[in-house]
Amino acid sequence: MRTGAAKKTRRTNVPGRRKQVNLRVEPALYQALETVARQERHSVPQAARQLIEEGLRHHAGGWMPADDTAAHEIAALAARGGAFDWLAAEPELYDDTSGEPL
C-alpha cells in the first residue's frame, strides 16, 4: 500500500533540463546501432543520440541549437575583437609561388 508521502512529482517544464526519449526499435536497427557504436567507440545510447542530432541537423537545414559555441563563431569573435591584428605587421613568408606547383 502506498502512502501519500511516497508520491513522485513530475518536473515536465523545467527550463534547460534534458529530456529522455525511450524507443523500441526492430532488432535489425538495434544491430546497426551497435555496429555504429562499436565503430565510433561509444555506447549504443551515445551513438543513437549522435545519429539523432545529426539527422535533425540535416533535416533542419544545418541549424540546431548547440550546447557549445561553434569554432567559426569563436574565430569571428576573436577577429572582430582584434586578436589577430598583430598578423598585419608580420612579413609575408609564403605566397602562391612558394612550394611545388600543383
Jmol script that loads the backbone (N, CA, C; Angstrom):
load data "model"
ATOM      1  N   MET A   1       0.829  -1.179   0.000  1.00  0.00           N
ATOM      2  CA  MET A   1       0.000   0.000   0.000  1.00  0.00           C
ATOM      3  C   MET A   1       0.871   1.238   0.000  1.00  0.00           C
ATOM      4  N   ARG A   2       0.539   2.171  -0.891  1.00  0.00           N
ATOM      5  CA  ARG A   2       1.323   3.402  -0.977  1.00  0.00           C
ATOM      6  C   ARG A   2       0.739   4.478  -0.085  1.00  0.00           C
ATOM      7  N   THR A   3       1.624   5.251   0.455  1.00  0.00           N
ATOM      8  CA  THR A   3       1.164   6.388   1.255  1.00  0.00           C
ATOM      9  C   THR A   3       1.315   7.654   0.441  1.00  0.00           C
ATOM     10  N   GLY A   4       0.693   8.708   0.856  1.00  0.00           N
ATOM     11  CA  GLY A   4       0.759   9.981   0.147  1.00  0.00           C
ATOM     12  C   GLY A   4       2.171  10.553   0.108  1.00  0.00           C
ATOM     13  N   ALA A   5       2.998  10.211   1.077  1.00  0.00           N
ATOM     14  CA  ALA A   5       4.353  10.754   1.137  1.00  0.00           C
ATOM     15  C   ALA A   5       5.257  10.155   0.076  1.00  0.00           C
ATOM     16  N   ALA A   6       4.890   8.999  -0.477  1.00  0.00           N
ATOM     17  CA  ALA A   6       5.741   8.323  -1.453  1.00  0.00           C
ATOM     18  C   ALA A   6       5.435   8.742  -2.894  1.00  0.00           C
ATOM     19  N   LYS A   7       4.571   9.744  -3.069  1.00  0.00           N
ATOM     20  CA  LYS A   7       4.220  10.179  -4.414  1.00  0.00           C
ATOM     21  C   LYS A   7       5.420  10.796  -5.116  1.00  0.00           C
ATOM     22  N   LYS A   8       5.515  10.510  -6.415  1.00  0.00           N
ATOM     23  CA  LYS A   8       6.563  11.130  -7.222  1.00  0.00           C
ATOM     24  C   LYS A   8       6.026  12.425  -7.804  1.00  0.00           C
ATOM     25  N   THR A   9       6.864  13.427  -7.845  1.00  0.00           N
ATOM     26  CA  THR A   9       6.471  14.670  -8.504  1.00  0.00           C
ATOM     27  C   THR A   9       7.114  14.702  -9.874  1.00  0.00           C
ATOM     28  N   ARG A  10       6.375  15.175 -10.862  1.00  0.00           N
ATOM     29  CA  ARG A  10       6.876  15.235 -12.234  1.00  0.00           C
ATOM     30  C   ARG A  10       7.344  16.655 -12.513  1.00  0.00           C
ATOM     31  N   ARG A  11       8.526  16.750 -13.072  1.00  0.00           N
ATOM     32  CA  ARG A  11       9.069  18.041 -13.471  1.00  0.00           C
ATOM     33  C   ARG A  11       9.124  18.078 -14.989  1.00  0.00           C
ATOM     34  N   THR A  12       8.028  18.401 -15.607  1.00  0.00           N
ATOM     35  CA  THR A  12       7.960  18.327 -17.063  1.00  0.00           C
ATOM     36  C   THR A  12       8.388  19.614 -17.746  1.00  0.00           C
ATOM     37  N   ASN A  13       8.242  20.743 -17.108  1.00  0.00           N
ATOM     38  CA  ASN A  13       8.533  22.012 -17.766  1.00  0.00           C
ATOM     39  C   ASN A  13       9.688  22.771 -17.130  1.00  0.00           C
ATOM     40  N   VAL A  14      10.708  22.080 -16.685  1.00  0.00           N
ATOM     41  CA  VAL A  14      11.863  22.737 -16.103  1.00  0.00           C
ATOM     42  C   VAL A  14      12.765  23.206 -17.241  1.00  0.00           C
ATOM     43  N   PRO A  15      12.960  24.529 -17.396  1.00  0.00           N
ATOM     44  CA  PRO A  15      13.797  25.029 -18.497  1.00  0.00           C
ATOM     45  C   PRO A  15      15.240  24.531 -18.391  1.00  0.00           C
ATOM     46  N   GLY A  16      15.826  24.184 -19.520  1.00  0.00           N
ATOM     47  CA  GLY A  16      17.216  23.752 -19.558  1.00  0.00           C
ATOM     48  C   GLY A  16      17.451  22.318 -19.130  1.00  0.00           C
ATOM     49  N   ARG A  17      16.440  21.665 -18.681  1.00  0.00           N
ATOM     50  CA  ARG A  17      16.594  20.281 -18.229  1.00  0.00           C
ATOM     51  C   ARG A  17      16.496  19.339 -19.418  1.00  0.00           C
ATOM     52  N   ARG A  18      17.411  18.409 -19.498  1.00  0.00           N
ATOM     53  CA  ARG A  18      17.394  17.441 -20.592  1.00  0.00           C
ATOM     54  C   ARG A  18      16.192  16.530 -20.478  1.00  0.00           C
ATOM     55  N   LYS A  19      15.680  16.149 -21.611  1.00  0.00           N
ATOM     56  CA  LYS A  19      14.545  15.237 -21.673  1.00  0.00           C
ATOM     57  C   LYS A  19      15.040  13.859 -22.080  1.00  0.00           C
ATOM     58  N   GLN A  20      14.271  12.858 -21.772  1.00  0.00           N
ATOM     59  CA  GLN A  20      14.636  11.481 -22.095  1.00  0.00           C
ATOM     60  C   GLN A  20      13.660  10.919 -23.098  1.00  0.00           C
ATOM     61  N   VAL A  21      14.187  10.170 -24.066  1.00  0.00           N
ATOM     62  CA  VAL A  21      13.364   9.524 -25.074  1.00  0.00           C
ATOM     63  C   VAL A  21      13.604   8.020 -24.967  1.00  0.00           C
ATOM     64  N   ASN A  22      12.542   7.273 -24.752  1.00  0.00           N
ATOM     65  CA  ASN A  22      12.631   5.816 -24.709  1.00  0.00           C
ATOM     66  C   ASN A  22      12.010   5.271 -25.981  1.00  0.00           C
ATOM     67  N   LEU A  23      12.760   4.497 -26.722  1.00  0.00           N
ATOM     68  CA  LEU A  23      12.290   3.972 -28.007  1.00  0.00           C
ATOM     69  C   LEU A  23      12.421   2.465 -28.046  1.00  0.00           C
ATOM     70  N   ARG A  24      11.483   1.836 -28.697  1.00  0.00           N
ATOM     71  CA  ARG A  24      11.601   0.415 -29.016  1.00  0.00           C
ATOM     72  C   ARG A  24      11.914   0.348 -30.490  1.00  0.00           C
ATOM     73  N   VAL A  25      12.974  -0.395 -30.847  1.00  0.00           N
ATOM     74  CA  VAL A  25      13.386  -0.495 -32.244  1.00  0.00           C
ATOM     75  C   VAL A  25      13.456  -1.955 -32.662  1.00  0.00           C
ATOM     76  N   GLU A  26      13.370  -2.151 -33.953  1.00  0.00           N
ATOM     77  CA  GLU A  26      13.480  -3.501 -34.510  1.00  0.00           C
ATOM     78  C   GLU A  26      14.893  -4.036 -34.246  1.00  0.00           C
ATOM     79  N   PRO A  27      15.036  -5.367 -34.122  1.00  0.00           N
ATOM     80  CA  PRO A  27      16.362  -5.951 -33.866  1.00  0.00           C
ATOM     81  C   PRO A  27      17.412  -5.554 -34.908  1.00  0.00           C
ATOM     82  N   ALA A  28      17.020  -5.449 -36.174  1.00  0.00           N
ATOM     83  CA  ALA A  28      17.991  -5.084 -37.215  1.00  0.00           C
ATOM     84  C   ALA A  28      18.503  -3.660 -37.005  1.00  0.00           C
ATOM     85  N   LEU A  29      17.616  -2.753 -36.591  1.00  0.00           N
ATOM     86  CA  LEU A  29      18.024  -1.373 -36.335  1.00  0.00           C
ATOM     87  C   LEU A  29      18.945  -1.313 -35.122  1.00  0.00           C
ATOM     88  N   TYR A  30      18.636  -2.104 -34.099  1.00  0.00           N
ATOM     89  CA  TYR A  30      19.493  -2.129 -32.914  1.00  0.00           C
ATOM     90  C   TYR A  30      20.881  -2.671 -33.264  1.00  0.00           C
ATOM     91  N   GLN A  31      20.933  -3.691 -34.117  1.00  0.00           N
ATOM     92  CA  GLN A  31      22.229  -4.223 -34.555  1.00  0.00           C
ATOM     93  C   GLN A  31      23.018  -3.150 -35.289  1.00  0.00           C
ATOM     94  N   ALA A  32      22.329  -2.375 -36.127  1.00  0.00           N
ATOM     95  CA  ALA A  32      23.000  -1.291 -36.841  1.00  0.00           C
ATOM     96  C   ALA A  32      23.532  -0.258 -35.849  1.00  0.00           C
ATOM     97  N   LEU A  33      22.754   0.065 -34.814  1.00  0.00           N
ATOM     98  CA  LEU A  33      23.212   0.998 -33.782  1.00  0.00           C
ATOM     99  C   LEU A  33      24.431   0.448 -33.046  1.00  0.00           C
ATOM    100  N   GLU A  34      24.406  -0.847 -32.751  1.00  0.00           N
ATOM    101  CA  GLU A  34      25.564  -1.474 -32.089  1.00  0.00           C
ATOM    102  C   GLU A  34      26.805  -1.378 -32.973  1.00  0.00           C
ATOM    103  N   THR A  35      26.641  -1.582 -34.275  1.00  0.00           N
ATOM    104  CA  THR A  35      27.772  -1.500 -35.206  1.00  0.00           C
ATOM    105  C   THR A  35      28.346  -0.091 -35.228  1.00  0.00           C
ATOM    106  N   VAL A  36      27.468   0.891 -35.330  1.00  0.00           N
ATOM    107  CA  VAL A  36      27.924   2.287 -35.329  1.00  0.00           C
ATOM    108  C   VAL A  36      28.612   2.614 -34.010  1.00  0.00           C
ATOM    109  N   ALA A  37      28.033   2.196 -32.911  1.00  0.00           N
ATOM    110  CA  ALA A  37      28.611   2.463 -31.594  1.00  0.00           C
ATOM    111  C   ALA A  37      30.002   1.854 -31.475  1.00  0.00           C
ATOM    112  N   ARG A  38      30.140   0.625 -31.952  1.00  0.00           N
ATOM    113  CA  ARG A  38      31.437  -0.046 -31.893  1.00  0.00           C
ATOM    114  C   ARG A  38      32.467   0.707 -32.737  1.00  0.00           C
ATOM    115  N   GLN A  39      32.076   1.144 -33.943  1.00  0.00           N
ATOM    116  CA  GLN A  39      32.990   1.870 -34.834  1.00  0.00           C
ATOM    117  C   GLN A  39      33.393   3.206 -34.225  1.00  0.00           C
ATOM    118  N   GLU A  40      32.452   3.880 -33.590  1.00  0.00           N
ATOM    119  CA  GLU A  40      32.720   5.193 -33.004  1.00  0.00           C
ATOM    120  C   GLU A  40      33.286   5.098 -31.586  1.00  0.00           C
ATOM    121  N   ARG A  41      33.349   3.878 -31.056  1.00  0.00           N
ATOM    122  CA  ARG A  41      33.810   3.630 -29.687  1.00  0.00           C
ATOM    123  C   ARG A  41      32.959   4.375 -28.664  1.00  0.00           C
ATOM    124  N   HIS A  42      31.638   4.261 -28.874  1.00  0.00           N
ATOM    125  CA  HIS A  42      30.652   4.845 -27.971  1.00  0.00           C
ATOM    126  C   HIS A  42      29.729   3.742 -27.492  1.00  0.00           C
ATOM    127  N   SER A  43      28.898   4.090 -26.527  1.00  0.00           N
ATOM    128  CA  SER A  43      27.836   3.177 -26.125  1.00  0.00           C
ATOM    129  C   SER A  43      26.697   3.299 -27.140  1.00  0.00           C
ATOM    130  N   VAL A  44      25.776   2.349 -27.107  1.00  0.00           N
ATOM    131  CA  VAL A  44      24.631   2.398 -28.021  1.00  0.00           C
ATOM    132  C   VAL A  44      23.807   3.667 -27.788  1.00  0.00           C
ATOM    133  N   PRO A  45      23.502   4.056 -26.539  1.00  0.00           N
ATOM    134  CA  PRO A  45      22.749   5.305 -26.351  1.00  0.00           C
ATOM    135  C   PRO A  45      23.500   6.542 -26.867  1.00  0.00           C
ATOM    136  N   GLN A  46      24.825   6.575 -26.684  1.00  0.00           N
ATOM    137  CA  GLN A  46      25.600   7.699 -27.198  1.00  0.00           C
ATOM    138  C   GLN A  46      25.545   7.753 -28.722  1.00  0.00           C
ATOM    139  N   ALA A  47      25.671   6.596 -29.359  1.00  0.00           N
ATOM    140  CA  ALA A  47      25.614   6.544 -30.821  1.00  0.00           C
ATOM    141  C   ALA A  47      24.232   6.950 -31.316  1.00  0.00           C
ATOM    142  N   ALA A  48      23.178   6.492 -30.638  1.00  0.00           N
ATOM    143  CA  ALA A  48      21.816   6.848 -31.027  1.00  0.00           C
ATOM    144  C   ALA A  48      21.604   8.355 -30.899  1.00  0.00           C
ATOM    145  N   ARG A  49      22.081   8.940 -29.816  1.00  0.00           N
ATOM    146  CA  ARG A  49      21.940  10.389 -29.622  1.00  0.00           C
ATOM    147  C   ARG A  49      22.671  11.151 -30.713  1.00  0.00           C
ATOM    148  N   GLN A  50      23.890  10.719 -31.030  1.00  0.00           N
ATOM    149  CA  GLN A  50      24.673  11.385 -32.075  1.00  0.00           C
ATOM    150  C   GLN A  50      23.947  11.297 -33.422  1.00  0.00           C
ATOM    151  N   LEU A  51      23.430  10.131 -33.754  1.00  0.00           N
ATOM    152  CA  LEU A  51      22.728   9.961 -35.024  1.00  0.00           C
ATOM    153  C   LEU A  51      21.431  10.779 -35.070  1.00  0.00           C
ATOM    154  N   ILE A  52      20.725  10.852 -33.961  1.00  0.00           N
ATOM    155  CA  ILE A  52      19.508  11.668 -33.905  1.00  0.00           C
ATOM    156  C   ILE A  52      19.864  13.137 -34.110  1.00  0.00           C
ATOM    157  N   GLU A  53      20.910  13.616 -33.420  1.00  0.00           N
ATOM    158  CA  GLU A  53      21.318  15.012 -33.560  1.00  0.00           C
ATOM    159  C   GLU A  53      21.737  15.329 -34.995  1.00  0.00           C
ATOM    160  N   GLU A  54      22.525  14.428 -35.613  1.00  0.00           N
ATOM    161  CA  GLU A  54      22.954  14.646 -36.993  1.00  0.00           C
ATOM    162  C   GLU A  54      21.762  14.650 -37.948  1.00  0.00           C
ATOM    163  N   GLY A  55      20.820  13.725 -37.738  1.00  0.00           N
ATOM    164  CA  GLY A  55      19.637  13.672 -38.585  1.00  0.00           C
ATOM    165  C   GLY A  55      18.784  14.918 -38.452  1.00  0.00           C
ATOM    166  N   LEU A  56      18.605  15.396 -37.218  1.00  0.00           N
ATOM    167  CA  LEU A  56      17.823  16.614 -37.012  1.00  0.00           C
ATOM    168  C   LEU A  56      18.526  17.834 -37.591  1.00  0.00           C
ATOM    169  N   ARG A  57      19.844  17.877 -37.440  1.00  0.00           N
ATOM    170  CA  ARG A  57      20.616  18.986 -38.010  1.00  0.00           C
ATOM    171  C   ARG A  57      20.453  19.004 -39.526  1.00  0.00           C
ATOM    172  N   HIS A  58      20.525  17.843 -40.153  1.00  0.00           N
ATOM    173  CA  HIS A  58      20.351  17.733 -41.605  1.00  0.00           C
ATOM    174  C   HIS A  58      18.933  18.131 -42.002  1.00  0.00           C
ATOM    175  N   HIS A  59      17.961  17.647 -41.262  1.00  0.00           N
ATOM    176  CA  HIS A  59      16.557  17.932 -41.564  1.00  0.00           C
ATOM    177  C   HIS A  59      16.227  19.413 -41.379  1.00  0.00           C
ATOM    178  N   ALA A  60      16.864  20.043 -40.388  1.00  0.00           N
ATOM    179  CA  ALA A  60      16.598  21.452 -40.090  1.00  0.00           C
ATOM    180  C   ALA A  60      17.443  22.376 -40.960  1.00  0.00           C
ATOM    181  N   GLY A  61      18.148  21.839 -41.942  1.00  0.00           N
ATOM    182  CA  GLY A  61      18.953  22.673 -42.824  1.00  0.00           C
ATOM    183  C   GLY A  61      20.234  23.173 -42.192  1.00  0.00           C
ATOM    184  N   GLY A  62      20.768  22.425 -41.266  1.00  0.00           N
ATOM    185  CA  GLY A  62      22.041  22.795 -40.659  1.00  0.00           C
ATOM    186  C   GLY A  62      21.900  23.575 -39.373  1.00  0.00           C
ATOM    187  N   TRP A  63      20.689  24.062 -39.069  1.00  0.00           N
ATOM    188  CA  TRP A  63      20.528  24.836 -37.848  1.00  0.00           C
ATOM    189  C   TRP A  63      20.081  23.935 -36.710  1.00  0.00           C
ATOM    190  N   MET A  64      20.841  23.954 -35.642  1.00  0.00           N
ATOM    191  CA  MET A  64      20.468  23.249 -34.419  1.00  0.00           C
ATOM    192  C   MET A  64      20.960  24.072 -33.247  1.00  0.00           C
ATOM    193  N   PRO A  65      20.182  24.205 -32.204  1.00  0.00           N
ATOM    194  CA  PRO A  65      20.705  24.876 -31.022  1.00  0.00           C
ATOM    195  C   PRO A  65      21.863  24.049 -30.463  1.00  0.00           C
ATOM    196  N   ALA A  66      22.938  24.704 -30.159  1.00  0.00           N
ATOM    197  CA  ALA A  66      24.135  23.991 -29.715  1.00  0.00           C
ATOM    198  C   ALA A  66      24.361  24.179 -28.220  1.00  0.00           C
ATOM    199  N   ASP A  67      24.973  23.192 -27.608  1.00  0.00           N
ATOM    200  CA  ASP A  67      25.354  23.307 -26.212  1.00  0.00           C
ATOM    201  C   ASP A  67      26.612  24.148 -26.072  1.00  0.00           C
ATOM    202  N   ASP A  68      27.362  24.274 -27.165  1.00  0.00           N
ATOM    203  CA  ASP A  68      28.637  24.960 -27.135  1.00  0.00           C
ATOM    204  C   ASP A  68      28.729  25.901 -28.329  1.00  0.00           C
ATOM    205  N   THR A  69      29.589  26.887 -28.252  1.00  0.00           N
ATOM    206  CA  THR A  69      29.786  27.829 -29.339  1.00  0.00           C
ATOM    207  C   THR A  69      30.620  27.177 -30.428  1.00  0.00           C
ATOM    208  N   ALA A  70      30.207  27.347 -31.682  1.00  0.00           N
ATOM    209  CA  ALA A  70      30.919  26.750 -32.807  1.00  0.00           C
ATOM    210  C   ALA A  70      32.278  27.430 -32.995  1.00  0.00           C
ATOM    211  N   ALA A  71      33.230  26.678 -33.534  1.00  0.00           N
ATOM    212  CA  ALA A  71      34.596  27.177 -33.715  1.00  0.00           C
ATOM    213  C   ALA A  71      34.632  28.407 -34.621  1.00  0.00           C
ATOM    214  N   HIS A  72      33.849  28.404 -35.709  1.00  0.00           N
ATOM    215  CA  HIS A  72      33.879  29.552 -36.607  1.00  0.00           C
ATOM    216  C   HIS A  72      33.324  30.811 -35.938  1.00  0.00           C
ATOM    217  N   GLU A  73      32.391  30.643 -34.999  1.00  0.00           N
ATOM    218  CA  GLU A  73      31.870  31.796 -34.265  1.00  0.00           C
ATOM    219  C   GLU A  73      32.926  32.354 -33.307  1.00  0.00           C
ATOM    220  N   ILE A  74      33.698  31.478 -32.692  1.00  0.00           N
ATOM    221  CA  ILE A  74      34.779  31.919 -31.801  1.00  0.00           C
ATOM    222  C   ILE A  74      35.845  32.654 -32.606  1.00  0.00           C
ATOM    223  N   ALA A  75      36.211  32.110 -33.777  1.00  0.00           N
ATOM    224  CA  ALA A  75      37.214  32.753 -34.622  1.00  0.00           C
ATOM    225  C   ALA A  75      36.741  34.129 -35.097  1.00  0.00           C
ATOM    226  N   ALA A  76      35.467  34.229 -35.485  1.00  0.00           N
ATOM    227  CA  ALA A  76      34.925  35.521 -35.923  1.00  0.00           C
ATOM    228  C   ALA A  76      34.936  36.528 -34.781  1.00  0.00           C
ATOM    229  N   LEU A  77      34.590  36.092 -33.594  1.00  0.00           N
ATOM    230  CA  LEU A  77      34.603  36.964 -32.432  1.00  0.00           C
ATOM    231  C   LEU A  77      36.029  37.441 -32.129  1.00  0.00           C
ATOM    232  N   ALA A  78      36.989  36.521 -32.196  1.00  0.00           N
ATOM    233  CA  ALA A  78      38.387  36.888 -31.947  1.00  0.00           C
ATOM    234  C   ALA A  78      38.894  37.877 -33.003  1.00  0.00           C
ATOM    235  N   ALA A  79      38.499  37.663 -34.264  1.00  0.00           N
ATOM    236  CA  ALA A  79      38.927  38.571 -35.337  1.00  0.00           C
ATOM    237  C   ALA A  79      38.323  39.957 -35.136  1.00  0.00           C
ATOM    238  N   ARG A  80      37.036  40.020 -34.794  1.00  0.00           N
ATOM    239  CA  ARG A  80      36.384  41.317 -34.560  1.00  0.00           C
ATOM    240  C   ARG A  80      36.973  42.014 -33.348  1.00  0.00           C
ATOM    241  N   GLY A  81      37.423  41.229 -32.368  1.00  0.00           N
ATOM    242  CA  GLY A  81      37.974  41.810 -31.152  1.00  0.00           C
ATOM    243  C   GLY A  81      39.420  42.257 -31.283  1.00  0.00           C
ATOM    244  N   GLY A  82      40.042  41.994 -32.436  1.00  0.00           N
ATOM    245  CA  GLY A  82      41.410  42.443 -32.661  1.00  0.00           C
ATOM    246  C   GLY A  82      42.483  41.450 -32.253  1.00  0.00           C
ATOM    247  N   ALA A  83      42.119  40.233 -31.961  1.00  0.00           N
ATOM    248  CA  ALA A  83      43.081  39.236 -31.512  1.00  0.00           C
ATOM    249  C   ALA A  83      44.125  38.903 -32.583  1.00  0.00           C
ATOM    250  N   PHE A  84      43.765  39.099 -33.858  1.00  0.00           N
ATOM    251  CA  PHE A  84      44.690  38.754 -34.937  1.00  0.00           C
ATOM    252  C   PHE A  84      45.292  39.987 -35.612  1.00  0.00           C
ATOM    253  N   ASP A  85      45.113  41.155 -35.024  1.00  0.00           N
ATOM    254  CA  ASP A  85      45.623  42.383 -35.632  1.00  0.00           C
ATOM    255  C   ASP A  85      47.142  42.369 -35.785  1.00  0.00           C
ATOM    256  N   TRP A  86      47.843  41.682 -34.910  1.00  0.00           N
ATOM    257  CA  TRP A  86      49.304  41.642 -34.968  1.00  0.00           C
ATOM    258  C   TRP A  86      49.803  40.968 -36.244  1.00  0.00           C
ATOM    259  N   LEU A  87      48.970  40.155 -36.865  1.00  0.00           N
ATOM    260  CA  LEU A  87      49.387  39.474 -38.090  1.00  0.00           C
ATOM    261  C   LEU A  87      49.602  40.447 -39.248  1.00  0.00           C
ATOM    262  N   ALA A  88      48.963  41.611 -39.220  1.00  0.00           N
ATOM    263  CA  ALA A  88      49.109  42.590 -40.294  1.00  0.00           C
ATOM    264  C   ALA A  88      50.549  43.105 -40.373  1.00  0.00           C
ATOM    265  N   ALA A  89      51.258  43.141 -39.251  1.00  0.00           N
ATOM    266  CA  ALA A  89      52.635  43.632 -39.232  1.00  0.00           C
ATOM    267  C   ALA A  89      53.652  42.541 -39.560  1.00  0.00           C
ATOM    268  N   GLU A  90      53.228  41.298 -39.632  1.00  0.00           N
ATOM    269  CA  GLU A  90      54.137  40.193 -39.923  1.00  0.00           C
ATOM    270  C   GLU A  90      54.472  40.157 -41.415  1.00  0.00           C
ATOM    271  N   PRO A  91      55.721  39.837 -41.757  1.00  0.00           N
ATOM    272  CA  PRO A  91      56.073  39.743 -43.182  1.00  0.00           C
ATOM    273  C   PRO A  91      55.416  38.519 -43.828  1.00  0.00           C
ATOM    274  N   GLU A  92      55.127  38.641 -45.122  1.00  0.00           N
ATOM    275  CA  GLU A  92      54.564  37.523 -45.881  1.00  0.00           C
ATOM    276  C   GLU A  92      55.700  36.573 -46.232  1.00  0.00           C
ATOM    277  N   LEU A  93      55.724  35.401 -45.650  1.00  0.00           N
ATOM    278  CA  LEU A  93      56.788  34.443 -45.914  1.00  0.00           C
ATOM    279  C   LEU A  93      56.453  33.526 -47.083  1.00  0.00           C
ATOM    280  N   TYR A  94      55.186  33.337 -47.320  1.00  0.00           N
ATOM    281  CA  TYR A  94      54.758  32.422 -48.364  1.00  0.00           C
ATOM    282  C   TYR A  94      53.713  33.103 -49.249  1.00  0.00           C
ATOM    283  N   ASP A  95      53.735  32.724 -50.521  1.00  0.00           N
ATOM    284  CA  ASP A  95      52.707  33.216 -51.431  1.00  0.00           C
ATOM    285  C   ASP A  95      52.335  32.089 -52.391  1.00  0.00           C
ATOM    286  N   ASP A  96      51.613  32.428 -53.456  1.00  0.00           N
ATOM    287  CA  ASP A  96      51.151  31.397 -54.401  1.00  0.00           C
ATOM    288  C   ASP A  96      52.288  30.702 -55.128  1.00  0.00           C
ATOM    289  N   THR A  97      53.453  31.343 -55.210  1.00  0.00           N
ATOM    290  CA  THR A  97      54.582  30.759 -55.940  1.00  0.00           C
ATOM    291  C   THR A  97      55.464  29.915 -55.037  1.00  0.00           C
ATOM    292  N   SER A  98      55.212  29.904 -53.742  1.00  0.00           N
ATOM    293  CA  SER A  98      56.024  29.119 -52.808  1.00  0.00           C
ATOM    294  C   SER A  98      55.693  27.641 -52.947  1.00  0.00           C
ATOM    295  N   GLY A  99      56.681  26.812 -52.767  1.00  0.00           N
ATOM    296  CA  GLY A  99      56.455  25.373 -52.787  1.00  0.00           C
ATOM    297  C   GLY A  99      56.374  24.802 -54.187  1.00  0.00           C
ATOM    298  N   GLU A 100      55.903  23.593 -54.257  1.00  0.00           N
ATOM    299  CA  GLU A 100      55.818  22.899 -55.531  1.00  0.00           C
ATOM    300  C   GLU A 100      54.556  23.312 -56.283  1.00  0.00           C
ATOM    301  N   PRO A 101      54.665  23.418 -57.624  1.00  0.00           N
ATOM    302  CA  PRO A 101      53.449  23.752 -58.385  1.00  0.00           C
ATOM    303  C   PRO A 101      52.455  22.592 -58.322  1.00  0.00           C
ATOM    304  N   LEU A 102      51.203  22.924 -58.411  1.00  0.00           N
ATOM    305  CA  LEU A 102      50.151  21.895 -58.364  1.00  0.00           C
ATOM    306  C   LEU A 102      50.003  21.211 -59.685  1.00  0.00           C
TER     307      LEU A 102
END
end "model"
wireframe off; spacefill off
backbone 0.3
color backbone group
